[in-house]
């Protein structure tokens, strides 16, 4: 299978490159033969400038796999936050649960999110807003309003972007103030589930050297997941109540200097759908071959549906969007961010100094037995977290366009503090039954607070060897440290040296081919001290990646088509597995105990362990084509072969987190405590072997400045798994998703739009988690699920001036 997949990749890539060159040669011949009669046709595809290399370049001149979306592209695809990018970016998947986004790309996937355990969940795909690193995935869910461009870089970006660009990065570039025009826009929107949204933008030129720009947006809708407990303490789940505001002020006294100050504020106050998934869909359990024998049957018993505390459950959920929950829920978050950027333009270099300070406070409640039964037990049912982040970067970039050398370099500093705590129902009477009072778990308001620091120096050089050949080389040195409160968890530190080398060759003015090798890493850290007490390793290491890539950037058919294609091979080392352990709470003293007397005192904790390597190879293609006037077609393709390599295994004698899955065809020996669980040969989560997208839009002229634009977007995905354990319950079957949008541009100032998302109303598993056993004497693993949004529709009116 591997050899066949590799042959397919090579054959496809070579055939495409030869075909592209032939197409351009044929077009050039035709153009030459008619050049005396008419001018050669100008390219129909708009050329895009990107800043992927931290300087402005044409998209087709960058030796990396990049999808760049302009303001109109973002609006057409209905992308209101980063989760919508999976529709238009080859190979990008956006899993989700608990109000958190979980990006996956090229066989690397996101497991940990938010502030959990003893640290900030380090990202797989780094998110940057105007060059500032967004420290947690939840912060990256802010509204995409007044955005000029989004660049999605695939493959490790360690040299220029540093830590946590393990699989790639998402760069969000917003519109900046302009000095010469008063302009703005107002947009209102309504839709299904009582959606009401608005956004307003205004640019005010205060003087010839000073301008300010304000952005405000609000988005509300009822819950997509219907809670059938009526009346009850909890509303429908996955409702949205989000507010966002931004102000950017720019001062440019002369052409040698400018200063920009930016303030961001966002607030979310919604209904939580639980951290690991809002629904239990199955349970795995093993039992003794005979009572008291201590020998377990290697074949598990699999029970469909809810298994957590079945005696409490009065009603079974009716489906992905109809559930019974009798406990209140909440997903509340507030963040502030301030950025100051100073730029100098000297004869030596362009210099930029950017400093950002941000805070994030969150609180989440959820129904922790996933049912409408009894009073929820004493134990964790939510969390609060708090983080403060300071980052600063000093950057130097060459500005001599006549030189064969161009270079960029800089220094980077990152400092973050994080506190968090699980929340519990209190037992004020000592009878083991929880009251309605909410307290921090185990009486500890801040569990394992810590600081994380990172410093780095980097540089990248591009040299023009000849008219058609260039080479690129880059190096980055990074030092990371994490310090933890208390004596249980030791401090953690590590360093990394990252590099990139590439060669670029112009076959002709419209086709460039390249080859590159690049490295990246995701920082390690520490596990929760409570699960360390059960036997988990206190620390886990960095995850490293080396990527080999060859690609082609091309304009074809006299500029009517843009086709970019890449083949890659990634090796991820020391990849972490997300695992779960049960810890228990003495209901009278609040102390942690290691053996659970009953399910009513158990609380599940996640932890992480470096399991081994993941090997990935694949092909990605990105196409835009204007076959006739007014018709634009886009297409994406991803072929991906990704699997856990030989030797990838987890677990130890104290913690056997996947015990209840049984032997799984030889992946573990459940009657040998020293046996680990092997993932070898399984596919990582969110990694379909085949996925493709197609969109089409046509502009119908209605006379004057008025025109009508229908747009349809379709995506097909082969089957994949929503969690690393490739069991049937988390398998996502192959499926087709479709969205449609109709926009009427009445004139240059007014437009009306209507849309439908998820036309087929398909429920797709976006996250599946295999939990630990609930009680030590009853080894069982529950399967938690999170589902995609149902079909939604809406309409909007926009006025711009």
PyMOL commands that set and color helices and strands:
alter all, ss='L'
color gray80, all
select helices_A, chain A and resi 2-34+59-61+71-76+82-87+139-141+158-161+441-443+529-532+599-601+659-661+728-730
alter helices_A, ss='H'
color red, helices_A
select strands_A, chain A and resi 49-50+57-58+65-70+92-97+100-105+108-109+115-116+119-120+125-129+132-134+147-154+168-174+183-191+195-205+210-221+226-227+240-254+257-270+279-285+301-304+322-323+330-345+350-365+380-397+405-425+438-440+450-464+469-484+492-508+511-522+525-526+539-540+543-556+561-585+592-593+602-628+631-644+649-650+677-678+690-701+707-717+720-721+731-732+735-745+750-757+765-770+780-787+792-800
alter strands_A, ss='S'
color yellow, strands_A
deselect
rebuild
show_as cartoon
